[in-house]
Amino acid sequence: MNVPPHNHMTWAVIAAQDGEELNRIYSRVDDGADAERAQLALDREFTVKPGAGIQFLPHDIHSIHVQGERGARHFHLYGKPLDQLGERLGFNLHSGEVMRFNAKHLPVPQRAVDELG
């Protein structure tokens, strides 16, 4: 399972009960002038596993990678409910495209989309 680079627009904490989850942490290196494009640089990698969790601030950017057949059982805790995070951004490393992350990768209830306009 791979989840492309994204932010959370709230704080987030990830802890592991079982298995490993590779997180790649990125910096945005462009000036942000184009809302539809971004350039990211890989800062570091961190493996979330039992006893080694990670936390993020609202604009931190990371991707998630779980390899192998075993999978992982991890706890993701956010400062706001997912259906209230419609402004999350996802980033395509190859094309530079910036997208609404929840709209593309998570099933956001139509009520939440309507509320966000």
Biopython code that builds the backbone (N, CA, C, O; Angstrom):
import numpy as np
from Bio.PDB.StructureBuilder import StructureBuilder

atoms = [
    (1, "MET", "N", (0.845, -1.164, 0.000)),
    (1, "MET", "CA", (0.000, 0.000, 0.000)),
    (1, "MET", "C", (0.898, 1.237, 0.000)),
    (1, "MET", "O", (1.840, 1.329, 0.787)),
    (2, "ASN", "N", (0.605, 2.160, -0.867)),
    (2, "ASN", "CA", (1.304, 3.429, -0.921)),
    (2, "ASN", "C", (0.284, 4.552, -0.920)),
    (2, "ASN", "O", (-0.693, 4.509, -1.668)),
    (3, "VAL", "N", (0.505, 5.556, -0.083)),
    (3, "VAL", "CA", (-0.338, 6.748, -0.044)),
    (3, "VAL", "C", (0.552, 7.904, -0.476)),
    (3, "VAL", "O", (1.600, 8.128, 0.129)),
    (4, "PRO", "N", (0.158, 8.646, -1.513)),
    (4, "PRO", "CA", (1.021, 9.708, -2.042)),
    (4, "PRO", "C", (1.242, 10.832, -1.027)),
    (4, "PRO", "O", (0.521, 10.921, -0.033)),
    (5, "PRO", "N", (2.229, 11.684, -1.273)),
    (5, "PRO", "CA", (2.488, 12.800, -0.372)),
    (5, "PRO", "C", (1.236, 13.647, -0.146)),
    (5, "PRO", "O", (0.480, 13.933, -1.074)),
    (6, "HIS", "N", (1.038, 14.042, 1.123)),
    (6, "HIS", "CA", (-0.133, 14.837, 1.493)),
    (6, "HIS", "C", (0.125, 15.548, 2.809)),
    (6, "HIS", "O", (1.039, 15.194, 3.553)),
    (7, "ASN", "N", (-0.690, 16.554, 3.085)),
    (7, "ASN", "CA", (-0.660, 17.196, 4.404)),
    (7, "ASN", "C", (-1.943, 16.823, 5.131)),
    (7, "ASN", "O", (-2.736, 16.036, 4.614)),
    (8, "HIS", "N", (-2.160, 17.372, 6.315)),
    (8, "HIS", "CA", (-3.338, 17.007, 7.103)),
    (8, "HIS", "C", (-4.230, 18.185, 7.455)),
    (8, "HIS", "O", (-5.401, 17.987, 7.780)),
    (9, "MET", "N", (-3.711, 19.406, 7.401)),
    (9, "MET", "CA", (-4.458, 20.622, 7.760)),
    (9, "MET", "C", (-4.938, 20.586, 9.215)),
    (9, "MET", "O", (-5.847, 21.325, 9.594)),
    (10, "THR", "N", (-4.334, 19.742, 10.006)),
    (10, "THR", "CA", (-4.515, 19.662, 11.459)),
    (10, "THR", "C", (-3.329, 18.854, 11.977)),
    (10, "THR", "O", (-2.554, 18.309, 11.191)),
    (11, "TRP", "N", (-3.190, 18.778, 13.288)),
    (11, "TRP", "CA", (-2.116, 17.932, 13.812)),
    (11, "TRP", "C", (-2.488, 16.464, 13.608)),
    (11, "TRP", "O", (-3.663, 16.113, 13.494)),
    (12, "ALA", "N", (-1.473, 15.629, 13.566)),
    (12, "ALA", "CA", (-1.686, 14.191, 13.387)),
    (12, "ALA", "C", (-0.619, 13.426, 14.167)),
    (12, "ALA", "O", (0.524, 13.867, 14.290)),
    (13, "VAL", "N", (-1.022, 12.267, 14.690)),
    (13, "VAL", "CA", (-0.115, 11.370, 15.399)),
    (13, "VAL", "C", (-0.350, 9.969, 14.853)),
    (13, "VAL", "O", (-1.494, 9.544, 14.694)),
    (14, "ILE", "N", (0.730, 9.255, 14.568)),
    (14, "ILE", "CA", (0.636, 7.884, 14.073)),
    (14, "ILE", "C", (1.439, 6.985, 15.009)),
    (14, "ILE", "O", (2.620, 7.225, 15.261)),
    (15, "ALA", "N", (0.782, 5.955, 15.513)),
    (15, "ALA", "CA", (1.428, 4.975, 16.384)),
    (15, "ALA", "C", (1.148, 3.587, 15.832)),
    (15, "ALA", "O", (0.115, 3.356, 15.203)),
    (16, "ALA", "N", (2.070, 2.666, 16.071)),
    (16, "ALA", "CA", (1.954, 1.310, 15.537)),
    (16, "ALA", "C", (1.589, 0.315, 16.626)),
    (16, "ALA", "O", (2.108, 0.370, 17.741)),
    (17, "GLN", "N", (0.695, -0.587, 16.284)),
    (17, "GLN", "CA", (0.417, -1.731, 17.139)),
    (17, "GLN", "C", (1.169, -2.945, 16.611)),
    (17, "GLN", "O", (1.678, -3.763, 17.377)),
    (18, "ASP", "N", (1.229, -3.047, 15.260)),
    (18, "ASP", "CA", (1.890, -4.190, 14.644)),
    (18, "ASP", "C", (2.371, -3.778, 13.258)),
    (18, "ASP", "O", (1.694, -3.010, 12.573)),
    (19, "GLY", "N", (3.517, -4.271, 12.840)),
    (19, "GLY", "CA", (4.028, -4.016, 11.506)),
    (19, "GLY", "C", (4.731, -2.672, 11.384)),
    (19, "GLY", "O", (4.813, -1.897, 12.338)),
    (20, "GLU", "N", (5.240, -2.418, 10.173)),
    (20, "GLU", "CA", (6.007, -1.215, 9.913)),
    (20, "GLU", "C", (5.393, -0.398, 8.794)),
    (20, "GLU", "O", (4.838, -0.937, 7.836)),
    (21, "GLU", "N", (5.505, 0.914, 8.935)),
    (21, "GLU", "CA", (4.977, 1.867, 7.955)),
    (21, "GLU", "C", (6.077, 2.884, 7.681)),
    (21, "GLU", "O", (6.417, 3.679, 8.557)),
    (22, "LEU", "N", (6.634, 2.867, 6.482)),
    (22, "LEU", "CA", (7.652, 3.837, 6.107)),
    (22, "LEU", "C", (6.975, 5.164, 5.784)),
    (22, "LEU", "O", (6.071, 5.215, 4.949)),
    (23, "ASN", "N", (7.407, 6.229, 6.439)),
    (23, "ASN", "CA", (6.936, 7.577, 6.149)),
    (23, "ASN", "C", (8.081, 8.346, 5.515)),
    (23, "ASN", "O", (9.187, 8.387, 6.054)),
    (24, "ARG", "N", (7.813, 8.949, 4.375)),
    (24, "ARG", "CA", (8.778, 9.852, 3.744)),
    (24, "ARG", "C", (8.293, 11.267, 4.024)),
    (24, "ARG", "O", (7.140, 11.600, 3.749)),
    (25, "ILE", "N", (9.165, 12.089, 4.566)),
    (25, "ILE", "CA", (8.800, 13.441, 4.964)),
    (25, "ILE", "C", (9.442, 14.408, 3.979)),
    (25, "ILE", "O", (10.638, 14.330, 3.698)),
    (26, "TYR", "N", (8.622, 15.325, 3.457)),
    (26, "TYR", "CA", (9.037, 16.235, 2.394)),
    (26, "TYR", "C", (8.966, 17.690, 2.843)),
    (26, "TYR", "O", (8.238, 18.049, 3.768)),
    (27, "SER", "N", (9.762, 18.522, 2.142)),
    (27, "SER", "CA", (9.645, 19.980, 2.237)),
    (27, "SER", "C", (9.150, 20.484, 0.889)),
    (27, "SER", "O", (9.497, 19.953, -0.165)),
    (28, "ARG", "N", (8.339, 21.512, 0.956)),
    (28, "ARG", "CA", (7.919, 22.168, -0.288)),
    (28, "ARG", "C", (8.994, 23.191, -0.633)),
    (28, "ARG", "O", (9.282, 24.078, 0.170)),
    (29, "VAL", "N", (9.597, 23.078, -1.826)),
    (29, "VAL", "CA", (10.735, 23.923, -2.184)),
    (29, "VAL", "C", (10.388, 25.012, -3.189)),
    (29, "VAL", "O", (11.231, 25.858, -3.487)),
    (30, "ASP", "N", (9.173, 25.012, -3.716)),
    (30, "ASP", "CA", (8.759, 26.101, -4.597)),
    (30, "ASP", "C", (8.214, 27.241, -3.740)),
    (30, "ASP", "O", (8.102, 27.109, -2.522)),
    (31, "ASP", "N", (7.877, 28.354, -4.378)),
    (31, "ASP", "CA", (7.404, 29.515, -3.617)),
    (31, "ASP", "C", (5.907, 29.488, -3.326)),
    (31, "ASP", "O", (5.396, 30.392, -2.664)),
    (32, "GLY", "N", (5.196, 28.475, -3.805)),
    (32, "GLY", "CA", (3.762, 28.355, -3.538)),
    (32, "GLY", "C", (2.895, 29.297, -4.358)),
    (32, "GLY", "O", (1.697, 29.406, -4.101)),
    (33, "ALA", "N", (3.474, 29.976, -5.336)),
    (33, "ALA", "CA", (2.730, 30.958, -6.131)),
    (33, "ALA", "C", (1.662, 30.309, -7.014)),
    (33, "ALA", "O", (0.630, 30.924, -7.284)),
    (34, "ASP", "N", (1.894, 29.093, -7.461)),
    (34, "ASP", "CA", (0.940, 28.379, -8.315)),
    (34, "ASP", "C", (0.209, 27.354, -7.443)),
    (34, "ASP", "O", (0.799, 26.364, -7.011)),
    (35, "ALA", "N", (-1.077, 27.601, -7.190)),
    (35, "ALA", "CA", (-1.861, 26.726, -6.315)),
    (35, "ALA", "C", (-2.049, 25.323, -6.887)),
    (35, "ALA", "O", (-2.406, 24.403, -6.151)),
    (36, "GLU", "N", (-1.814, 25.146, -8.182)),
    (36, "GLU", "CA", (-2.022, 23.845, -8.819)),
    (36, "GLU", "C", (-0.741, 23.058, -9.020)),
    (36, "GLU", "O", (-0.785, 21.932, -9.516)),
    (37, "ARG", "N", (0.410, 23.629, -8.645)),
    (37, "ARG", "CA", (1.694, 22.977, -8.851)),
    (37, "ARG", "C", (2.563, 23.128, -7.611)),
    (37, "ARG", "O", (2.476, 24.129, -6.900)),
    (38, "ALA", "N", (3.407, 22.122, -7.355)),
    (38, "ALA", "CA", (4.338, 22.179, -6.229)),
    (38, "ALA", "C", (5.568, 21.346, -6.541)),
    (38, "ALA", "O", (5.507, 20.374, -7.295)),
    (39, "GLN", "N", (6.681, 21.745, -5.948)),
    (39, "GLN", "CA", (7.907, 20.966, -6.021)),
    (39, "GLN", "C", (8.258, 20.556, -4.597)),
    (39, "GLN", "O", (8.325, 21.389, -3.693)),
    (40, "LEU", "N", (8.481, 19.254, -4.414)),
    (40, "LEU", "CA", (8.818, 18.729, -3.101)),
    (40, "LEU", "C", (10.225, 18.149, -3.108)),
    (40, "LEU", "O", (10.700, 17.649, -4.128)),
    (41, "ALA", "N", (10.880, 18.224, -1.961)),
    (41, "ALA", "CA", (12.185, 17.589, -1.776)),
    (41, "ALA", "C", (12.081, 16.646, -0.577)),
    (41, "ALA", "O", (11.506, 16.999, 0.453)),
    (42, "LEU", "N", (12.631, 15.468, -0.721)),
    (42, "LEU", "CA", (12.632, 14.492, 0.371)),
    (42, "LEU", "C", (13.605, 14.945, 1.449)),
    (42, "LEU", "O", (14.790, 15.149, 1.184)),
    (43, "ASP", "N", (13.091, 15.102, 2.677)),
    (43, "ASP", "CA", (13.937, 15.502, 3.805)),
    (43, "ASP", "C", (14.508, 14.289, 4.524)),
    (43, "ASP", "O", (15.703, 14.227, 4.814)),
    (44, "ARG", "N", (13.629, 13.320, 4.810)),
    (44, "ARG", "CA", (14.071, 12.159, 5.578)),
    (44, "ARG", "C", (13.020, 11.067, 5.488)),
    (44, "ARG", "O", (11.916, 11.284, 4.987)),
    (45, "GLU", "N", (13.378, 9.900, 5.979)),
    (45, "GLU", "CA", (12.459, 8.775, 6.091)),
    (45, "GLU", "C", (12.402, 8.346, 7.550)),
    (45, "GLU", "O", (13.393, 8.432, 8.275)),
    (46, "PHE", "N", (11.236, 7.885, 7.966)),
    (46, "PHE", "CA", (11.049, 7.409, 9.335)),
    (46, "PHE", "C", (10.119, 6.208, 9.289)),
    (46, "PHE", "O", (9.062, 6.268, 8.660)),
    (47, "THR", "N", (10.496, 5.127, 9.941)),
    (47, "THR", "CA", (9.666, 3.935, 9.981)),
    (47, "THR", "C", (8.875, 3.907, 11.283)),
    (47, "THR", "O", (9.444, 3.820, 12.371)),
    (48, "VAL", "N", (7.560, 3.982, 11.152)),
    (48, "VAL", "CA", (6.674, 3.852, 12.311)),
    (48, "VAL", "C", (6.538, 2.362, 12.584)),
    (48, "VAL", "O", (6.198, 1.584, 11.692)),
    (49, "LYS", "N", (6.808, 1.971, 13.831)),
    (49, "LYS", "CA", (6.708, 0.585, 14.264)),
    (49, "LYS", "C", (6.414, 0.604, 15.752)),
    (49, "LYS", "O", (6.516, 1.661, 16.376)),
    (50, "PRO", "N", (6.054, -0.520, 16.341)),
    (50, "PRO", "CA", (5.767, -0.511, 17.773)),
    (50, "PRO", "C", (6.898, 0.151, 18.563)),
    (50, "PRO", "O", (8.062, -0.230, 18.439)),
    (51, "GLY", "N", (6.542, 1.138, 19.368)),
    (51, "GLY", "CA", (7.518, 1.869, 20.159)),
    (51, "GLY", "C", (8.123, 3.075, 19.468)),
    (51, "GLY", "O", (8.893, 3.809, 20.087)),
    (52, "ALA", "N", (7.795, 3.304, 18.192)),
    (52, "ALA", "CA", (8.361, 4.431, 17.439)),
    (52, "ALA", "C", (7.262, 5.078, 16.607)),
    (52, "ALA", "O", (7.021, 4.674, 15.469)),
    (53, "GLY", "N", (6.597, 6.080, 17.170)),
    (53, "GLY", "CA", (5.539, 6.800, 16.475)),
    (53, "GLY", "C", (6.063, 8.097, 15.891)),
    (53, "GLY", "O", (7.235, 8.442, 16.047)),
    (54, "ILE", "N", (5.174, 8.808, 15.216)),
    (54, "ILE", "CA", (5.538, 10.073, 14.580)),
    (54, "ILE", "C", (4.369, 11.043, 14.714)),
    (54, "ILE", "O", (3.218, 10.630, 14.856)),
    (55, "GLN", "N", (4.677, 12.332, 14.668)),
    (55, "GLN", "CA", (3.633, 13.346, 14.723)),
    (55, "GLN", "C", (3.875, 14.369, 13.610)),
    (55, "GLN", "O", (4.996, 14.552, 13.137)),
    (56, "PHE", "N", (2.778, 15.030, 13.207)),
    (56, "PHE", "CA", (2.845, 16.032, 12.146)),
    (56, "PHE", "C", (2.049, 17.260, 12.545)),
    (56, "PHE", "O", (1.058, 17.172, 13.269)),
    (57, "LEU", "N", (2.500, 18.408, 12.059)),
    (57, "LEU", "CA", (1.761, 19.649, 12.187)),
    (57, "LEU", "C", (0.919, 19.839, 10.928)),
    (57, "LEU", "O", (1.112, 19.105, 9.960)),
    (58, "PRO", "N", (-0.005, 20.798, 10.907)),
    (58, "PRO", "CA", (-0.963, 20.905, 9.804)),
    (58, "PRO", "C", (-0.369, 20.940, 8.397)),
    (58, "PRO", "O", (-0.939, 20.337, 7.488)),
    (59, "HIS", "N", (0.749, 21.618, 8.189)),
    (59, "HIS", "CA", (1.276, 21.760, 6.831)),
    (59, "HIS", "C", (2.442, 20.825, 6.531)),
    (59, "HIS", "O", (3.027, 20.907, 5.451)),
    (60, "ASP", "N", (2.793, 19.940, 7.460)),
    (60, "ASP", "CA", (3.834, 18.948, 7.188)),
    (60, "ASP", "C", (3.345, 18.025, 6.080)),
    (60, "ASP", "O", (2.156, 17.718, 5.994)),
    (61, "ILE", "N", (4.263, 17.589, 5.241)),
    (61, "ILE", "CA", (3.927, 16.738, 4.090)),
    (61, "ILE", "C", (4.647, 15.403, 4.243)),
    (61, "ILE", "O", (5.848, 15.357, 4.509)),
    (62, "HIS", "N", (3.892, 14.315, 4.069)),
    (62, "HIS", "CA", (4.504, 12.981, 4.134)),
    (62, "HIS", "C", (3.774, 12.022, 3.213)),
    (62, "HIS", "O", (2.635, 12.270, 2.815)),
    (63, "SER", "N", (4.434, 10.930, 2.879)),
    (63, "SER", "CA", (3.802, 9.821, 2.159)),
    (63, "SER", "C", (3.953, 8.582, 3.024)),
    (63, "SER", "O", (4.821, 8.519, 3.895)),
    (64, "ILE", "N", (3.094, 7.592, 2.774)),
    (64, "ILE", "CA", (3.072, 6.362, 3.571)),
    (64, "ILE", "C", (3.305, 5.171, 2.648)),
    (64, "ILE", "O", (2.759, 5.102, 1.547)),
    (65, "HIS", "N", (4.130, 4.232, 3.121)),
    (65, "HIS", "CA", (4.468, 3.046, 2.327)),
    (65, "HIS", "C", (4.499, 1.825, 3.237)),
    (65, "HIS", "O", (5.324, 1.746, 4.147)),
    (66, "VAL", "N", (3.602, 0.875, 2.991)),
    (66, "VAL", "CA", (3.575, -0.387, 3.726)),
    (66, "VAL", "C", (3.820, -1.483, 2.700)),
    (66, "VAL", "O", (3.034, -1.655, 1.768)),
    (67, "GLN", "N", (4.902, -2.218, 2.872)),
    (67, "GLN", "CA", (5.293, -3.240, 1.910)),
    (67, "GLN", "C", (5.083, -4.634, 2.482)),
    (67, "GLN", "O", (4.970, -4.821, 3.693)),
    (68, "GLY", "N", (5.035, -5.602, 1.584)),
    (68, "GLY", "CA", (4.952, -6.996, 2.001)),
    (68, "GLY", "C", (3.522, -7.452, 2.228)),
    (68, "GLY", "O", (2.581, -6.659, 2.196)),
    (69, "GLU", "N", (3.386, -8.731, 2.455)),
    (69, "GLU", "CA", (2.063, -9.340, 2.631)),
    (69, "GLU", "C", (1.540, -9.211, 4.058)),
    (69, "GLU", "O", (0.339, -9.343, 4.292)),
    (70, "ARG", "N", (2.424, -8.958, 5.002)),
    (70, "ARG", "CA", (2.016, -8.912, 6.402)),
    (70, "ARG", "C", (1.128, -7.717, 6.705)),
    (70, "ARG", "O", (0.190, -7.831, 7.494)),
    (71, "GLY", "N", (1.406, -6.578, 6.093)),
    (71, "GLY", "CA", (0.626, -5.378, 6.357)),
    (71, "GLY", "C", (1.015, -4.745, 7.681)),
    (71, "GLY", "O", (2.051, -5.070, 8.261)),
    (72, "ALA", "N", (0.178, -3.846, 8.146)),
    (72, "ALA", "CA", (0.445, -3.127, 9.389)),
    (72, "ALA", "C", (-0.876, -2.764, 10.040)),
    (72, "ALA", "O", (-1.893, -2.583, 9.371)),
    (73, "ARG", "N", (-0.837, -2.662, 11.361)),
    (73, "ARG", "CA", (-2.005, -2.204, 12.116)),
    (73, "ARG", "C", (-1.544, -0.984, 12.902)),
    (73, "ARG", "O", (-0.848, -1.097, 13.911)),
    (74, "HIS", "N", (-1.952, 0.187, 12.415)),
    (74, "HIS", "CA", (-1.494, 1.445, 12.991)),
    (74, "HIS", "C", (-2.679, 2.322, 13.354)),
    (74, "HIS", "O", (-3.763, 2.208, 12.783)),
    (75, "PHE", "N", (-2.444, 3.194, 14.312)),
    (75, "PHE", "CA", (-3.464, 4.112, 14.804)),
    (75, "PHE", "C", (-3.113, 5.518, 14.328)),
    (75, "PHE", "O", (-2.063, 6.056, 14.678)),
    (76, "HIS", "N", (-4.000, 6.111, 13.526)),
    (76, "HIS", "CA", (-3.828, 7.476, 13.031)),
    (76, "HIS", "C", (-4.842, 8.352, 13.759)),
    (76, "HIS", "O", (-6.049, 8.128, 13.666)),
    (77, "LEU", "N", (-4.346, 9.342, 14.476)),
    (77, "LEU", "CA", (-5.203, 10.241, 15.236)),
    (77, "LEU", "C", (-5.022, 11.660, 14.703)),
    (77, "LEU", "O", (-3.898, 12.145, 14.575)),
    (78, "TYR", "N", (-6.136, 12.317, 14.395)),
    (78, "TYR", "CA", (-6.106, 13.671, 13.837)),
    (78, "TYR", "C", (-6.834, 14.631, 14.760)),
    (78, "TYR", "O", (-7.725, 14.229, 15.508)),
    (79, "GLY", "N", (-6.453, 15.895, 14.705)),
    (79, "GLY", "CA", (-7.071, 16.929, 15.522)),
    (79, "GLY", "C", (-8.484, 17.270, 15.114)),
    (79, "GLY", "O", (-9.218, 17.887, 15.885)),
    (80, "LYS", "N", (-8.884, 16.877, 13.906)),
    (80, "LYS", "CA", (-10.245, 17.098, 13.405)),
    (80, "LYS", "C", (-10.713, 15.829, 12.692)),
    (80, "LYS", "O", (-9.882, 15.042, 12.239)),
    (81, "PRO", "N", (-12.030, 15.615, 12.584)),
    (81, "PRO", "CA", (-12.536, 14.455, 11.839)),
    (81, "PRO", "C", (-12.164, 14.549, 10.358)),
    (81, "PRO", "O", (-12.072, 15.646, 9.807)),
    (82, "LEU", "N", (-11.954, 13.404, 9.720)),
    (82, "LEU", "CA", (-11.575, 13.386, 8.307)),
    (82, "LEU", "C", (-12.560, 14.127, 7.420)),
    (82, "LEU", "O", (-12.153, 14.770, 6.453)),
    (83, "ASP", "N", (-13.856, 14.049, 7.731)),
    (83, "ASP", "CA", (-14.817, 14.718, 6.858)),
    (83, "ASP", "C", (-14.796, 16.236, 7.010)),
    (83, "ASP", "O", (-15.522, 16.939, 6.307)),
    (84, "GLN", "N", (-13.967, 16.747, 7.928)),
    (84, "GLN", "CA", (-13.795, 18.194, 8.070)),
    (84, "GLN", "C", (-12.435, 18.658, 7.538)),
    (84, "GLN", "O", (-12.028, 19.798, 7.763)),
    (85, "LEU", "N", (-11.752, 17.778, 6.845)),
    (85, "LEU", "CA", (-10.420, 18.098, 6.334)),
    (85, "LEU", "C", (-10.403, 18.186, 4.813)),
    (85, "LEU", "O", (-9.475, 17.694, 4.171)),
    (86, "GLY", "N", (-11.409, 18.800, 4.245)),
    (86, "GLY", "CA", (-11.529, 18.901, 2.793)),
    (86, "GLY", "C", (-10.469, 19.755, 2.133)),
    (86, "GLY", "O", (-10.318, 19.702, 0.912)),
    (87, "GLU", "N", (-9.741, 20.529, 2.889)),
    (87, "GLU", "CA", (-8.699, 21.382, 2.312)),
    (87, "GLU", "C", (-7.326, 20.708, 2.299)),
    (87, "GLU", "O", (-6.327, 21.333, 1.945)),
    (88, "ARG", "N", (-7.282, 19.433, 2.686)),
    (88, "ARG", "CA", (-6.009, 18.706, 2.624)),
    (88, "ARG", "C", (-5.494, 18.701, 1.199)),
    (88, "ARG", "O", (-6.266, 18.622, 0.244)),
    (89, "LEU", "N", (-4.181, 18.785, 1.069)),
    (89, "LEU", "CA", (-3.560, 18.768, -0.248)),
    (89, "LEU", "C", (-2.776, 17.489, -0.450)),
    (89, "LEU", "O", (-2.108, 17.004, 0.463)),
    (90, "GLY", "N", (-2.864, 16.944, -1.658)),
    (90, "GLY", "CA", (-2.046, 15.826, -2.087)),
    (90, "GLY", "C", (-1.125, 16.312, -3.187)),
    (90, "GLY", "O", (-1.437, 17.273, -3.890)),
    (91, "PHE", "N", (0.006, 15.649, -3.333)),
    (91, "PHE", "CA", (1.025, 16.099, -4.266)),
    (91, "PHE", "C", (1.490, 14.934, -5.135)),
    (91, "PHE", "O", (1.801, 13.858, -4.624)),
    (92, "ASN", "N", (1.536, 15.150, -6.451)),
    (92, "ASN", "CA", (2.063, 14.169, -7.377)),
    (92, "ASN", "C", (3.537, 14.490, -7.589)),
    (92, "ASN", "O", (3.868, 15.525, -8.167)),
    (93, "LEU", "N", (4.423, 13.613, -7.128)),
    (93, "LEU", "CA", (5.855, 13.871, -7.222)),
    (93, "LEU", "C", (6.347, 13.952, -8.655)),
    (93, "LEU", "O", (7.313, 14.663, -8.932)),
    (94, "HIS", "N", (5.706, 13.241, -9.572)),
    (94, "HIS", "CA", (6.181, 13.185, -10.956)),
    (94, "HIS", "C", (5.712, 14.379, -11.774)),
    (94, "HIS", "O", (6.499, 14.973, -12.511)),
    (95, "SER", "N", (4.449, 14.732, -11.653)),
    (95, "SER", "CA", (3.910, 15.823, -12.478)),
    (95, "SER", "C", (3.919, 17.171, -11.770)),
    (95, "SER", "O", (3.821, 18.211, -12.421)),
    (96, "GLY", "N", (4.036, 17.165, -10.434)),
    (96, "GLY", "CA", (3.963, 18.406, -9.675)),
    (96, "GLY", "C", (2.545, 18.861, -9.394)),
    (96, "GLY", "O", (2.344, 19.915, -8.792)),
    (97, "GLU", "N", (1.554, 18.083, -9.820)),
    (97, "GLU", "CA", (0.158, 18.460, -9.610)),
    (97, "GLU", "C", (-0.186, 18.499, -8.124)),
    (97, "GLU", "O", (0.225, 17.633, -7.352)),
    (98, "VAL", "N", (-0.946, 19.516, -7.744)),
    (98, "VAL", "CA", (-1.494, 19.625, -6.392)),
    (98, "VAL", "C", (-2.977, 19.324, -6.503)),
    (98, "VAL", "O", (-3.649, 19.863, -7.382)),
    (99, "MET", "N", (-3.507, 18.466, -5.622)),
    (99, "MET", "CA", (-4.917, 18.082, -5.697)),
    (99, "MET", "C", (-5.554, 18.142, -4.314)),
    (99, "MET", "O", (-4.852, 18.133, -3.303)),
    (100, "ARG", "N", (-6.856, 18.201, -4.269)),
    (100, "ARG", "CA", (-7.582, 18.071, -3.000)),
    (100, "ARG", "C", (-7.459, 16.620, -2.589)),
    (100, "ARG", "O", (-8.034, 15.746, -3.239)),
    (101, "PHE", "N", (-6.729, 16.343, -1.534)),
    (101, "PHE", "CA", (-6.394, 14.969, -1.157)),
    (101, "PHE", "C", (-7.617, 14.148, -0.789)),
    (101, "PHE", "O", (-7.765, 13.035, -1.294)),
    (102, "ASN", "N", (-8.492, 14.644, 0.061)),
    (102, "ASN", "CA", (-9.661, 13.859, 0.469)),
    (102, "ASN", "C", (-10.537, 13.525, -0.722)),
    (102, "ASN", "O", (-11.037, 12.404, -0.818)),
    (103, "ALA", "N", (-10.736, 14.462, -1.627)),
    (103, "ALA", "CA", (-11.601, 14.242, -2.786)),
    (103, "ALA", "C", (-11.063, 13.129, -3.677)),
    (103, "ALA", "O", (-11.842, 12.399, -4.288)),
    (104, "LYS", "N", (-9.743, 12.989, -3.759)),
    (104, "LYS", "CA", (-9.158, 12.002, -4.653)),
    (104, "LYS", "C", (-8.882, 10.665, -3.966)),
    (104, "LYS", "O", (-8.968, 9.619, -4.611)),
    (105, "HIS", "N", (-8.553, 10.677, -2.669)),
    (105, "HIS", "CA", (-8.063, 9.457, -2.022)),
    (105, "HIS", "C", (-8.924, 8.916, -0.895)),
    (105, "HIS", "O", (-8.737, 7.773, -0.478)),
    (106, "LEU", "N", (-9.856, 9.701, -0.394)),
    (106, "LEU", "CA", (-10.682, 9.240, 0.711)),
    (106, "LEU", "C", (-12.151, 9.481, 0.398)),
    (106, "LEU", "O", (-12.487, 10.463, -0.264)),
    (107, "PRO", "N", (-13.024, 8.607, 0.861)),
    (107, "PRO", "CA", (-14.455, 8.822, 0.634)),
    (107, "PRO", "C", (-14.997, 9.889, 1.591)),
    (107, "PRO", "O", (-15.355, 9.590, 2.730)),
    (108, "VAL", "N", (-15.050, 11.122, 1.116)),
    (108, "VAL", "CA", (-15.570, 12.217, 1.934)),
    (108, "VAL", "C", (-17.068, 12.302, 1.706)),
    (108, "VAL", "O", (-17.504, 12.363, 0.556)),
    (109, "PRO", "N", (-17.879, 12.309, 2.773)),
    (109, "PRO", "CA", (-19.329, 12.413, 2.596)),
    (109, "PRO", "C", (-19.706, 13.679, 1.824)),
    (109, "PRO", "O", (-19.082, 14.725, 2.006)),
    (110, "GLN", "N", (-20.719, 13.588, 0.967)),
    (110, "GLN", "CA", (-21.131, 14.730, 0.167)),
    (110, "GLN", "C", (-21.481, 15.927, 1.054)),
    (110, "GLN", "O", (-21.272, 17.071, 0.651)),
    (111, "ARG", "N", (-22.003, 15.683, 2.242)),
    (111, "ARG", "CA", (-22.337, 16.769, 3.179)),
    (111, "ARG", "C", (-21.106, 17.617, 3.454)),
    (111, "ARG", "O", (-21.190, 18.845, 3.478)),
    (112, "ALA", "N", (-19.966, 16.973, 3.662)),
    (112, "ALA", "CA", (-18.739, 17.709, 3.966)),
    (112, "ALA", "C", (-18.273, 18.510, 2.757)),
    (112, "ALA", "O", (-17.806, 19.640, 2.899)),
    (113, "VAL", "N", (-18.400, 17.927, 1.569)),
    (113, "VAL", "CA", (-18.007, 18.638, 0.344)),
    (113, "VAL", "C", (-18.899, 19.871, 0.168)),
    (113, "VAL", "O", (-18.407, 20.952, -0.155)),
    (114, "ASP", "N", (-20.215, 19.708, 0.379)),
    (114, "ASP", "CA", (-21.138, 20.830, 0.246)),
    (114, "ASP", "C", (-20.822, 21.944, 1.229)),
    (114, "ASP", "O", (-20.894, 23.121, 0.874)),
    (115, "GLU", "N", (-20.470, 21.588, 2.469)),
    (115, "GLU", "CA", (-20.158, 22.586, 3.487)),
    (115, "GLU", "C", (-18.915, 23.377, 3.155)),
    (115, "GLU", "O", (-18.809, 24.551, 3.511)),
    (116, "LEU", "N", (-17.956, 22.737, 2.465)),
    (116, "LEU", "CA", (-16.716, 23.412, 2.132)),
    (116, "LEU", "C", (-16.832, 24.285, 0.898)),
    (116, "LEU", "O", (-15.965, 25.116, 0.631)),
    (117, "GLY", "N", (-17.904, 24.095, 0.149)),
    (117, "GLY", "CA", (-18.125, 24.928, -1.033)),
    (117, "GLY", "C", (-17.366, 24.419, -2.181)),
    (117, "GLY", "O", (-17.429, 24.995, -3.267)),
]
sb = StructureBuilder()
sb.init_structure("model")
sb.init_model(0)
sb.init_chain("A")
sb.init_seg("    ")
for serial, (resi, resn, name, xyz) in enumerate(atoms, 1):
    if name == "N":
        sb.init_residue(resn, " ", resi, " ")
    sb.init_atom(name, np.array(xyz, "f"), 0.0, 1.0, " ", f" {name:<3s}", serial, name[0])
structure = sb.get_structure()
